[in-house]
Amino acid sequence: MSAAFNLPDNLTGTYAKQHATSNRSRQAIFRGAKEVIAEVGSYESNMAEISLRAQVSRATIYNQFADKAEMMEFLIDSEITRLTDLAIAADSREESLRRLSVEISQDLALRQMVESDPTDIAKLMTISDHPLWVKVHQSLVAIFGADSAGCGLILRWLIAQIASPITEEESATQAKRLVRTLI
């Protein structure tokens, strides 16, 4: 499962344009969904409001996703990819960890879900063998090159910030300490 479909290099023309349009629609839908979730939480969010925020029709959303649950799963996958790319682009492991911490601590959709959707956020924070958690672990290994135990500690530190966000200063200080200790 991926937030964007990868098109083979040899495909061009109409199909490539449709593919690019589909990816733009998905990104708009994800932005709209995050805006709505930041205001009302995931449970109270609805496809009509998401389509308004995304400036796409509901039909476009349902052409992309079977239902709200599938859209939410792809949204999470897209966020994992976005955060991974953000961390990989950093100049150091410390900066990667700081960026991840700040993004998680300042995410308005997560903040709202903690308040309005405690059951959903508890499920989201529970590490499992679900493919999205496997992707998270693989991403941490790619970013930090740490062993499984080190990645586990990093992951648990980041998960804790969903329910108990920290300041940018705390993110920087704790990231520096974690990198020095673990990596």
MODELLER restraints for C-alpha pairs under 7 A, 6 or more apart:
rsr = mdl.restraints
at = mdl.atoms
rsr.add(forms.Gaussian(group=physical.xy_distance, feature=features.Distance(at['CA:2:A'], at['CA:77:A']), mean=6.42, stdev=0.5))
rsr.add(forms.Gaussian(group=physical.xy_distance, feature=features.Distance(at['CA:2:A'], at['CA:78:A']), mean=6.88, stdev=0.5))
rsr.add(forms.Gaussian(group=physical.xy_distance, feature=features.Distance(at['CA:3:A'], at['CA:74:A']), mean=6.00, stdev=0.5))
rsr.add(forms.Gaussian(group=physical.xy_distance, feature=features.Distance(at['CA:3:A'], at['CA:77:A']), mean=6.15, stdev=0.5))
rsr.add(forms.Gaussian(group=physical.xy_distance, feature=features.Distance(at['CA:3:A'], at['CA:78:A']), mean=4.63, stdev=0.5))
rsr.add(forms.Gaussian(group=physical.xy_distance, feature=features.Distance(at['CA:4:A'], at['CA:23:A']), mean=5.89, stdev=0.5))
rsr.add(forms.Gaussian(group=physical.xy_distance, feature=features.Distance(at['CA:28:A'], at['CA:54:A']), mean=4.87, stdev=0.5))
rsr.add(forms.Gaussian(group=physical.xy_distance, feature=features.Distance(at['CA:29:A'], at['CA:50:A']), mean=6.77, stdev=0.5))
rsr.add(forms.Gaussian(group=physical.xy_distance, feature=features.Distance(at['CA:29:A'], at['CA:51:A']), mean=6.82, stdev=0.5))
rsr.add(forms.Gaussian(group=physical.xy_distance, feature=features.Distance(at['CA:29:A'], at['CA:54:A']), mean=4.94, stdev=0.5))
rsr.add(forms.Gaussian(group=physical.xy_distance, feature=features.Distance(at['CA:30:A'], at['CA:75:A']), mean=5.88, stdev=0.5))
rsr.add(forms.Gaussian(group=physical.xy_distance, feature=features.Distance(at['CA:31:A'], at['CA:54:A']), mean=6.58, stdev=0.5))
rsr.add(forms.Gaussian(group=physical.xy_distance, feature=features.Distance(at['CA:32:A'], at['CA:50:A']), mean=5.10, stdev=0.5))
rsr.add(forms.Gaussian(group=physical.xy_distance, feature=features.Distance(at['CA:32:A'], at['CA:51:A']), mean=6.97, stdev=0.5))
rsr.add(forms.Gaussian(group=physical.xy_distance, feature=features.Distance(at['CA:32:A'], at['CA:53:A']), mean=4.58, stdev=0.5))
rsr.add(forms.Gaussian(group=physical.xy_distance, feature=features.Distance(at['CA:32:A'], at['CA:54:A']), mean=4.41, stdev=0.5))
rsr.add(forms.Gaussian(group=physical.xy_distance, feature=features.Distance(at['CA:33:A'], at['CA:50:A']), mean=5.17, stdev=0.5))
rsr.add(forms.Gaussian(group=physical.xy_distance, feature=features.Distance(at['CA:34:A'], at['CA:109:A']), mean=5.88, stdev=0.5))
rsr.add(forms.Gaussian(group=physical.xy_distance, feature=features.Distance(at['CA:36:A'], at['CA:45:A']), mean=6.09, stdev=0.5))
rsr.add(forms.Gaussian(group=physical.xy_distance, feature=features.Distance(at['CA:36:A'], at['CA:50:A']), mean=6.35, stdev=0.5))
rsr.add(forms.Gaussian(group=physical.xy_distance, feature=features.Distance(at['CA:37:A'], at['CA:45:A']), mean=6.01, stdev=0.5))
rsr.add(forms.Gaussian(group=physical.xy_distance, feature=features.Distance(at['CA:37:A'], at['CA:109:A']), mean=5.21, stdev=0.5))
rsr.add(forms.Gaussian(group=physical.xy_distance, feature=features.Distance(at['CA:37:A'], at['CA:112:A']), mean=6.97, stdev=0.5))
rsr.add(forms.Gaussian(group=physical.xy_distance, feature=features.Distance(at['CA:38:A'], at['CA:108:A']), mean=5.08, stdev=0.5))
rsr.add(forms.Gaussian(group=physical.xy_distance, feature=features.Distance(at['CA:38:A'], at['CA:109:A']), mean=3.74, stdev=0.5))
rsr.add(forms.Gaussian(group=physical.xy_distance, feature=features.Distance(at['CA:38:A'], at['CA:112:A']), mean=5.38, stdev=0.5))
rsr.add(forms.Gaussian(group=physical.xy_distance, feature=features.Distance(at['CA:39:A'], at['CA:112:A']), mean=6.68, stdev=0.5))
rsr.add(forms.Gaussian(group=physical.xy_distance, feature=features.Distance(at['CA:40:A'], at['CA:112:A']), mean=6.87, stdev=0.5))
rsr.add(forms.Gaussian(group=physical.xy_distance, feature=features.Distance(at['CA:41:A'], at['CA:109:A']), mean=6.91, stdev=0.5))
rsr.add(forms.Gaussian(group=physical.xy_distance, feature=features.Distance(at['CA:41:A'], at['CA:112:A']), mean=5.45, stdev=0.5))
rsr.add(forms.Gaussian(group=physical.xy_distance, feature=features.Distance(at['CA:41:A'], at['CA:113:A']), mean=4.92, stdev=0.5))
rsr.add(forms.Gaussian(group=physical.xy_distance, feature=features.Distance(at['CA:41:A'], at['CA:116:A']), mean=5.72, stdev=0.5))
rsr.add(forms.Gaussian(group=physical.xy_distance, feature=features.Distance(at['CA:41:A'], at['CA:117:A']), mean=6.33, stdev=0.5))
rsr.add(forms.Gaussian(group=physical.xy_distance, feature=features.Distance(at['CA:42:A'], at['CA:113:A']), mean=6.57, stdev=0.5))
rsr.add(forms.Gaussian(group=physical.xy_distance, feature=features.Distance(at['CA:42:A'], at['CA:117:A']), mean=6.87, stdev=0.5))
rsr.add(forms.Gaussian(group=physical.xy_distance, feature=features.Distance(at['CA:43:A'], at['CA:117:A']), mean=6.58, stdev=0.5))
rsr.add(forms.Gaussian(group=physical.xy_distance, feature=features.Distance(at['CA:47:A'], at['CA:58:A']), mean=6.66, stdev=0.5))
rsr.add(forms.Gaussian(group=physical.xy_distance, feature=features.Distance(at['CA:48:A'], at['CA:58:A']), mean=6.35, stdev=0.5))
rsr.add(forms.Gaussian(group=physical.xy_distance, feature=features.Distance(at['CA:51:A'], at['CA:57:A']), mean=5.62, stdev=0.5))
rsr.add(forms.Gaussian(group=physical.xy_distance, feature=features.Distance(at['CA:51:A'], at['CA:58:A']), mean=5.55, stdev=0.5))
rsr.add(forms.Gaussian(group=physical.xy_distance, feature=features.Distance(at['CA:65:A'], at['CA:71:A']), mean=5.55, stdev=0.5))
rsr.add(forms.Gaussian(group=physical.xy_distance, feature=features.Distance(at['CA:77:A'], at['CA:132:A']), mean=6.57, stdev=0.5))
rsr.add(forms.Gaussian(group=physical.xy_distance, feature=features.Distance(at['CA:80:A'], at['CA:136:A']), mean=6.65, stdev=0.5))
rsr.add(forms.Gaussian(group=physical.xy_distance, feature=features.Distance(at['CA:83:A'], at['CA:100:A']), mean=6.54, stdev=0.5))
rsr.add(forms.Gaussian(group=physical.xy_distance, feature=features.Distance(at['CA:84:A'], at['CA:139:A']), mean=6.14, stdev=0.5))
rsr.add(forms.Gaussian(group=physical.xy_distance, feature=features.Distance(at['CA:87:A'], at['CA:96:A']), mean=4.23, stdev=0.5))
rsr.add(forms.Gaussian(group=physical.xy_distance, feature=features.Distance(at['CA:87:A'], at['CA:97:A']), mean=6.98, stdev=0.5))
rsr.add(forms.Gaussian(group=physical.xy_distance, feature=features.Distance(at['CA:87:A'], at['CA:99:A']), mean=6.42, stdev=0.5))
rsr.add(forms.Gaussian(group=physical.xy_distance, feature=features.Distance(at['CA:87:A'], at['CA:100:A']), mean=6.55, stdev=0.5))
rsr.add(forms.Gaussian(group=physical.xy_distance, feature=features.Distance(at['CA:87:A'], at['CA:143:A']), mean=6.72, stdev=0.5))
rsr.add(forms.Gaussian(group=physical.xy_distance, feature=features.Distance(at['CA:88:A'], at['CA:96:A']), mean=6.66, stdev=0.5))
rsr.add(forms.Gaussian(group=physical.xy_distance, feature=features.Distance(at['CA:88:A'], at['CA:143:A']), mean=5.70, stdev=0.5))
rsr.add(forms.Gaussian(group=physical.xy_distance, feature=features.Distance(at['CA:90:A'], at['CA:96:A']), mean=5.29, stdev=0.5))
rsr.add(forms.Gaussian(group=physical.xy_distance, feature=features.Distance(at['CA:93:A'], at['CA:144:A']), mean=6.15, stdev=0.5))
rsr.add(forms.Gaussian(group=physical.xy_distance, feature=features.Distance(at['CA:93:A'], at['CA:179:A']), mean=6.92, stdev=0.5))
rsr.add(forms.Gaussian(group=physical.xy_distance, feature=features.Distance(at['CA:94:A'], at['CA:175:A']), mean=5.67, stdev=0.5))
rsr.add(forms.Gaussian(group=physical.xy_distance, feature=features.Distance(at['CA:94:A'], at['CA:176:A']), mean=5.55, stdev=0.5))
rsr.add(forms.Gaussian(group=physical.xy_distance, feature=features.Distance(at['CA:94:A'], at['CA:179:A']), mean=5.82, stdev=0.5))
rsr.add(forms.Gaussian(group=physical.xy_distance, feature=features.Distance(at['CA:97:A'], at['CA:175:A']), mean=5.59, stdev=0.5))
rsr.add(forms.Gaussian(group=physical.xy_distance, feature=features.Distance(at['CA:98:A'], at['CA:171:A']), mean=5.38, stdev=0.5))
rsr.add(forms.Gaussian(group=physical.xy_distance, feature=features.Distance(at['CA:98:A'], at['CA:172:A']), mean=5.33, stdev=0.5))
rsr.add(forms.Gaussian(group=physical.xy_distance, feature=features.Distance(at['CA:98:A'], at['CA:175:A']), mean=5.41, stdev=0.5))
rsr.add(forms.Gaussian(group=physical.xy_distance, feature=features.Distance(at['CA:101:A'], at['CA:158:A']), mean=6.13, stdev=0.5))
rsr.add(forms.Gaussian(group=physical.xy_distance, feature=features.Distance(at['CA:101:A'], at['CA:171:A']), mean=5.76, stdev=0.5))
rsr.add(forms.Gaussian(group=physical.xy_distance, feature=features.Distance(at['CA:102:A'], at['CA:168:A']), mean=5.87, stdev=0.5))
rsr.add(forms.Gaussian(group=physical.xy_distance, feature=features.Distance(at['CA:102:A'], at['CA:171:A']), mean=6.30, stdev=0.5))
rsr.add(forms.Gaussian(group=physical.xy_distance, feature=features.Distance(at['CA:104:A'], at['CA:161:A']), mean=6.55, stdev=0.5))
rsr.add(forms.Gaussian(group=physical.xy_distance, feature=features.Distance(at['CA:104:A'], at['CA:162:A']), mean=6.33, stdev=0.5))
rsr.add(forms.Gaussian(group=physical.xy_distance, feature=features.Distance(at['CA:105:A'], at['CA:161:A']), mean=5.56, stdev=0.5))
rsr.add(forms.Gaussian(group=physical.xy_distance, feature=features.Distance(at['CA:105:A'], at['CA:162:A']), mean=6.27, stdev=0.5))
rsr.add(forms.Gaussian(group=physical.xy_distance, feature=features.Distance(at['CA:105:A'], at['CA:165:A']), mean=4.37, stdev=0.5))
rsr.add(forms.Gaussian(group=physical.xy_distance, feature=features.Distance(at['CA:105:A'], at['CA:166:A']), mean=5.85, stdev=0.5))
rsr.add(forms.Gaussian(group=physical.xy_distance, feature=features.Distance(at['CA:110:A'], at['CA:162:A']), mean=6.47, stdev=0.5))
rsr.add(forms.Gaussian(group=physical.xy_distance, feature=features.Distance(at['CA:113:A'], at['CA:121:A']), mean=6.24, stdev=0.5))
rsr.add(forms.Gaussian(group=physical.xy_distance, feature=features.Distance(at['CA:114:A'], at['CA:121:A']), mean=6.08, stdev=0.5))
rsr.add(forms.Gaussian(group=physical.xy_distance, feature=features.Distance(at['CA:114:A'], at['CA:163:A']), mean=6.35, stdev=0.5))
rsr.add(forms.Gaussian(group=physical.xy_distance, feature=features.Distance(at['CA:125:A'], at['CA:159:A']), mean=6.26, stdev=0.5))
rsr.add(forms.Gaussian(group=physical.xy_distance, feature=features.Distance(at['CA:127:A'], at['CA:133:A']), mean=6.44, stdev=0.5))
rsr.add(forms.Gaussian(group=physical.xy_distance, feature=features.Distance(at['CA:137:A'], at['CA:151:A']), mean=6.95, stdev=0.5))
rsr.add(forms.Gaussian(group=physical.xy_distance, feature=features.Distance(at['CA:140:A'], at['CA:151:A']), mean=6.10, stdev=0.5))
rsr.add(forms.Gaussian(group=physical.xy_distance, feature=features.Distance(at['CA:141:A'], at['CA:151:A']), mean=6.57, stdev=0.5))
rsr.add(forms.Gaussian(group=physical.xy_distance, feature=features.Distance(at['CA:146:A'], at['CA:183:A']), mean=6.19, stdev=0.5))
rsr.add(forms.Gaussian(group=physical.xy_distance, feature=features.Distance(at['CA:150:A'], at['CA:182:A']), mean=5.94, stdev=0.5))
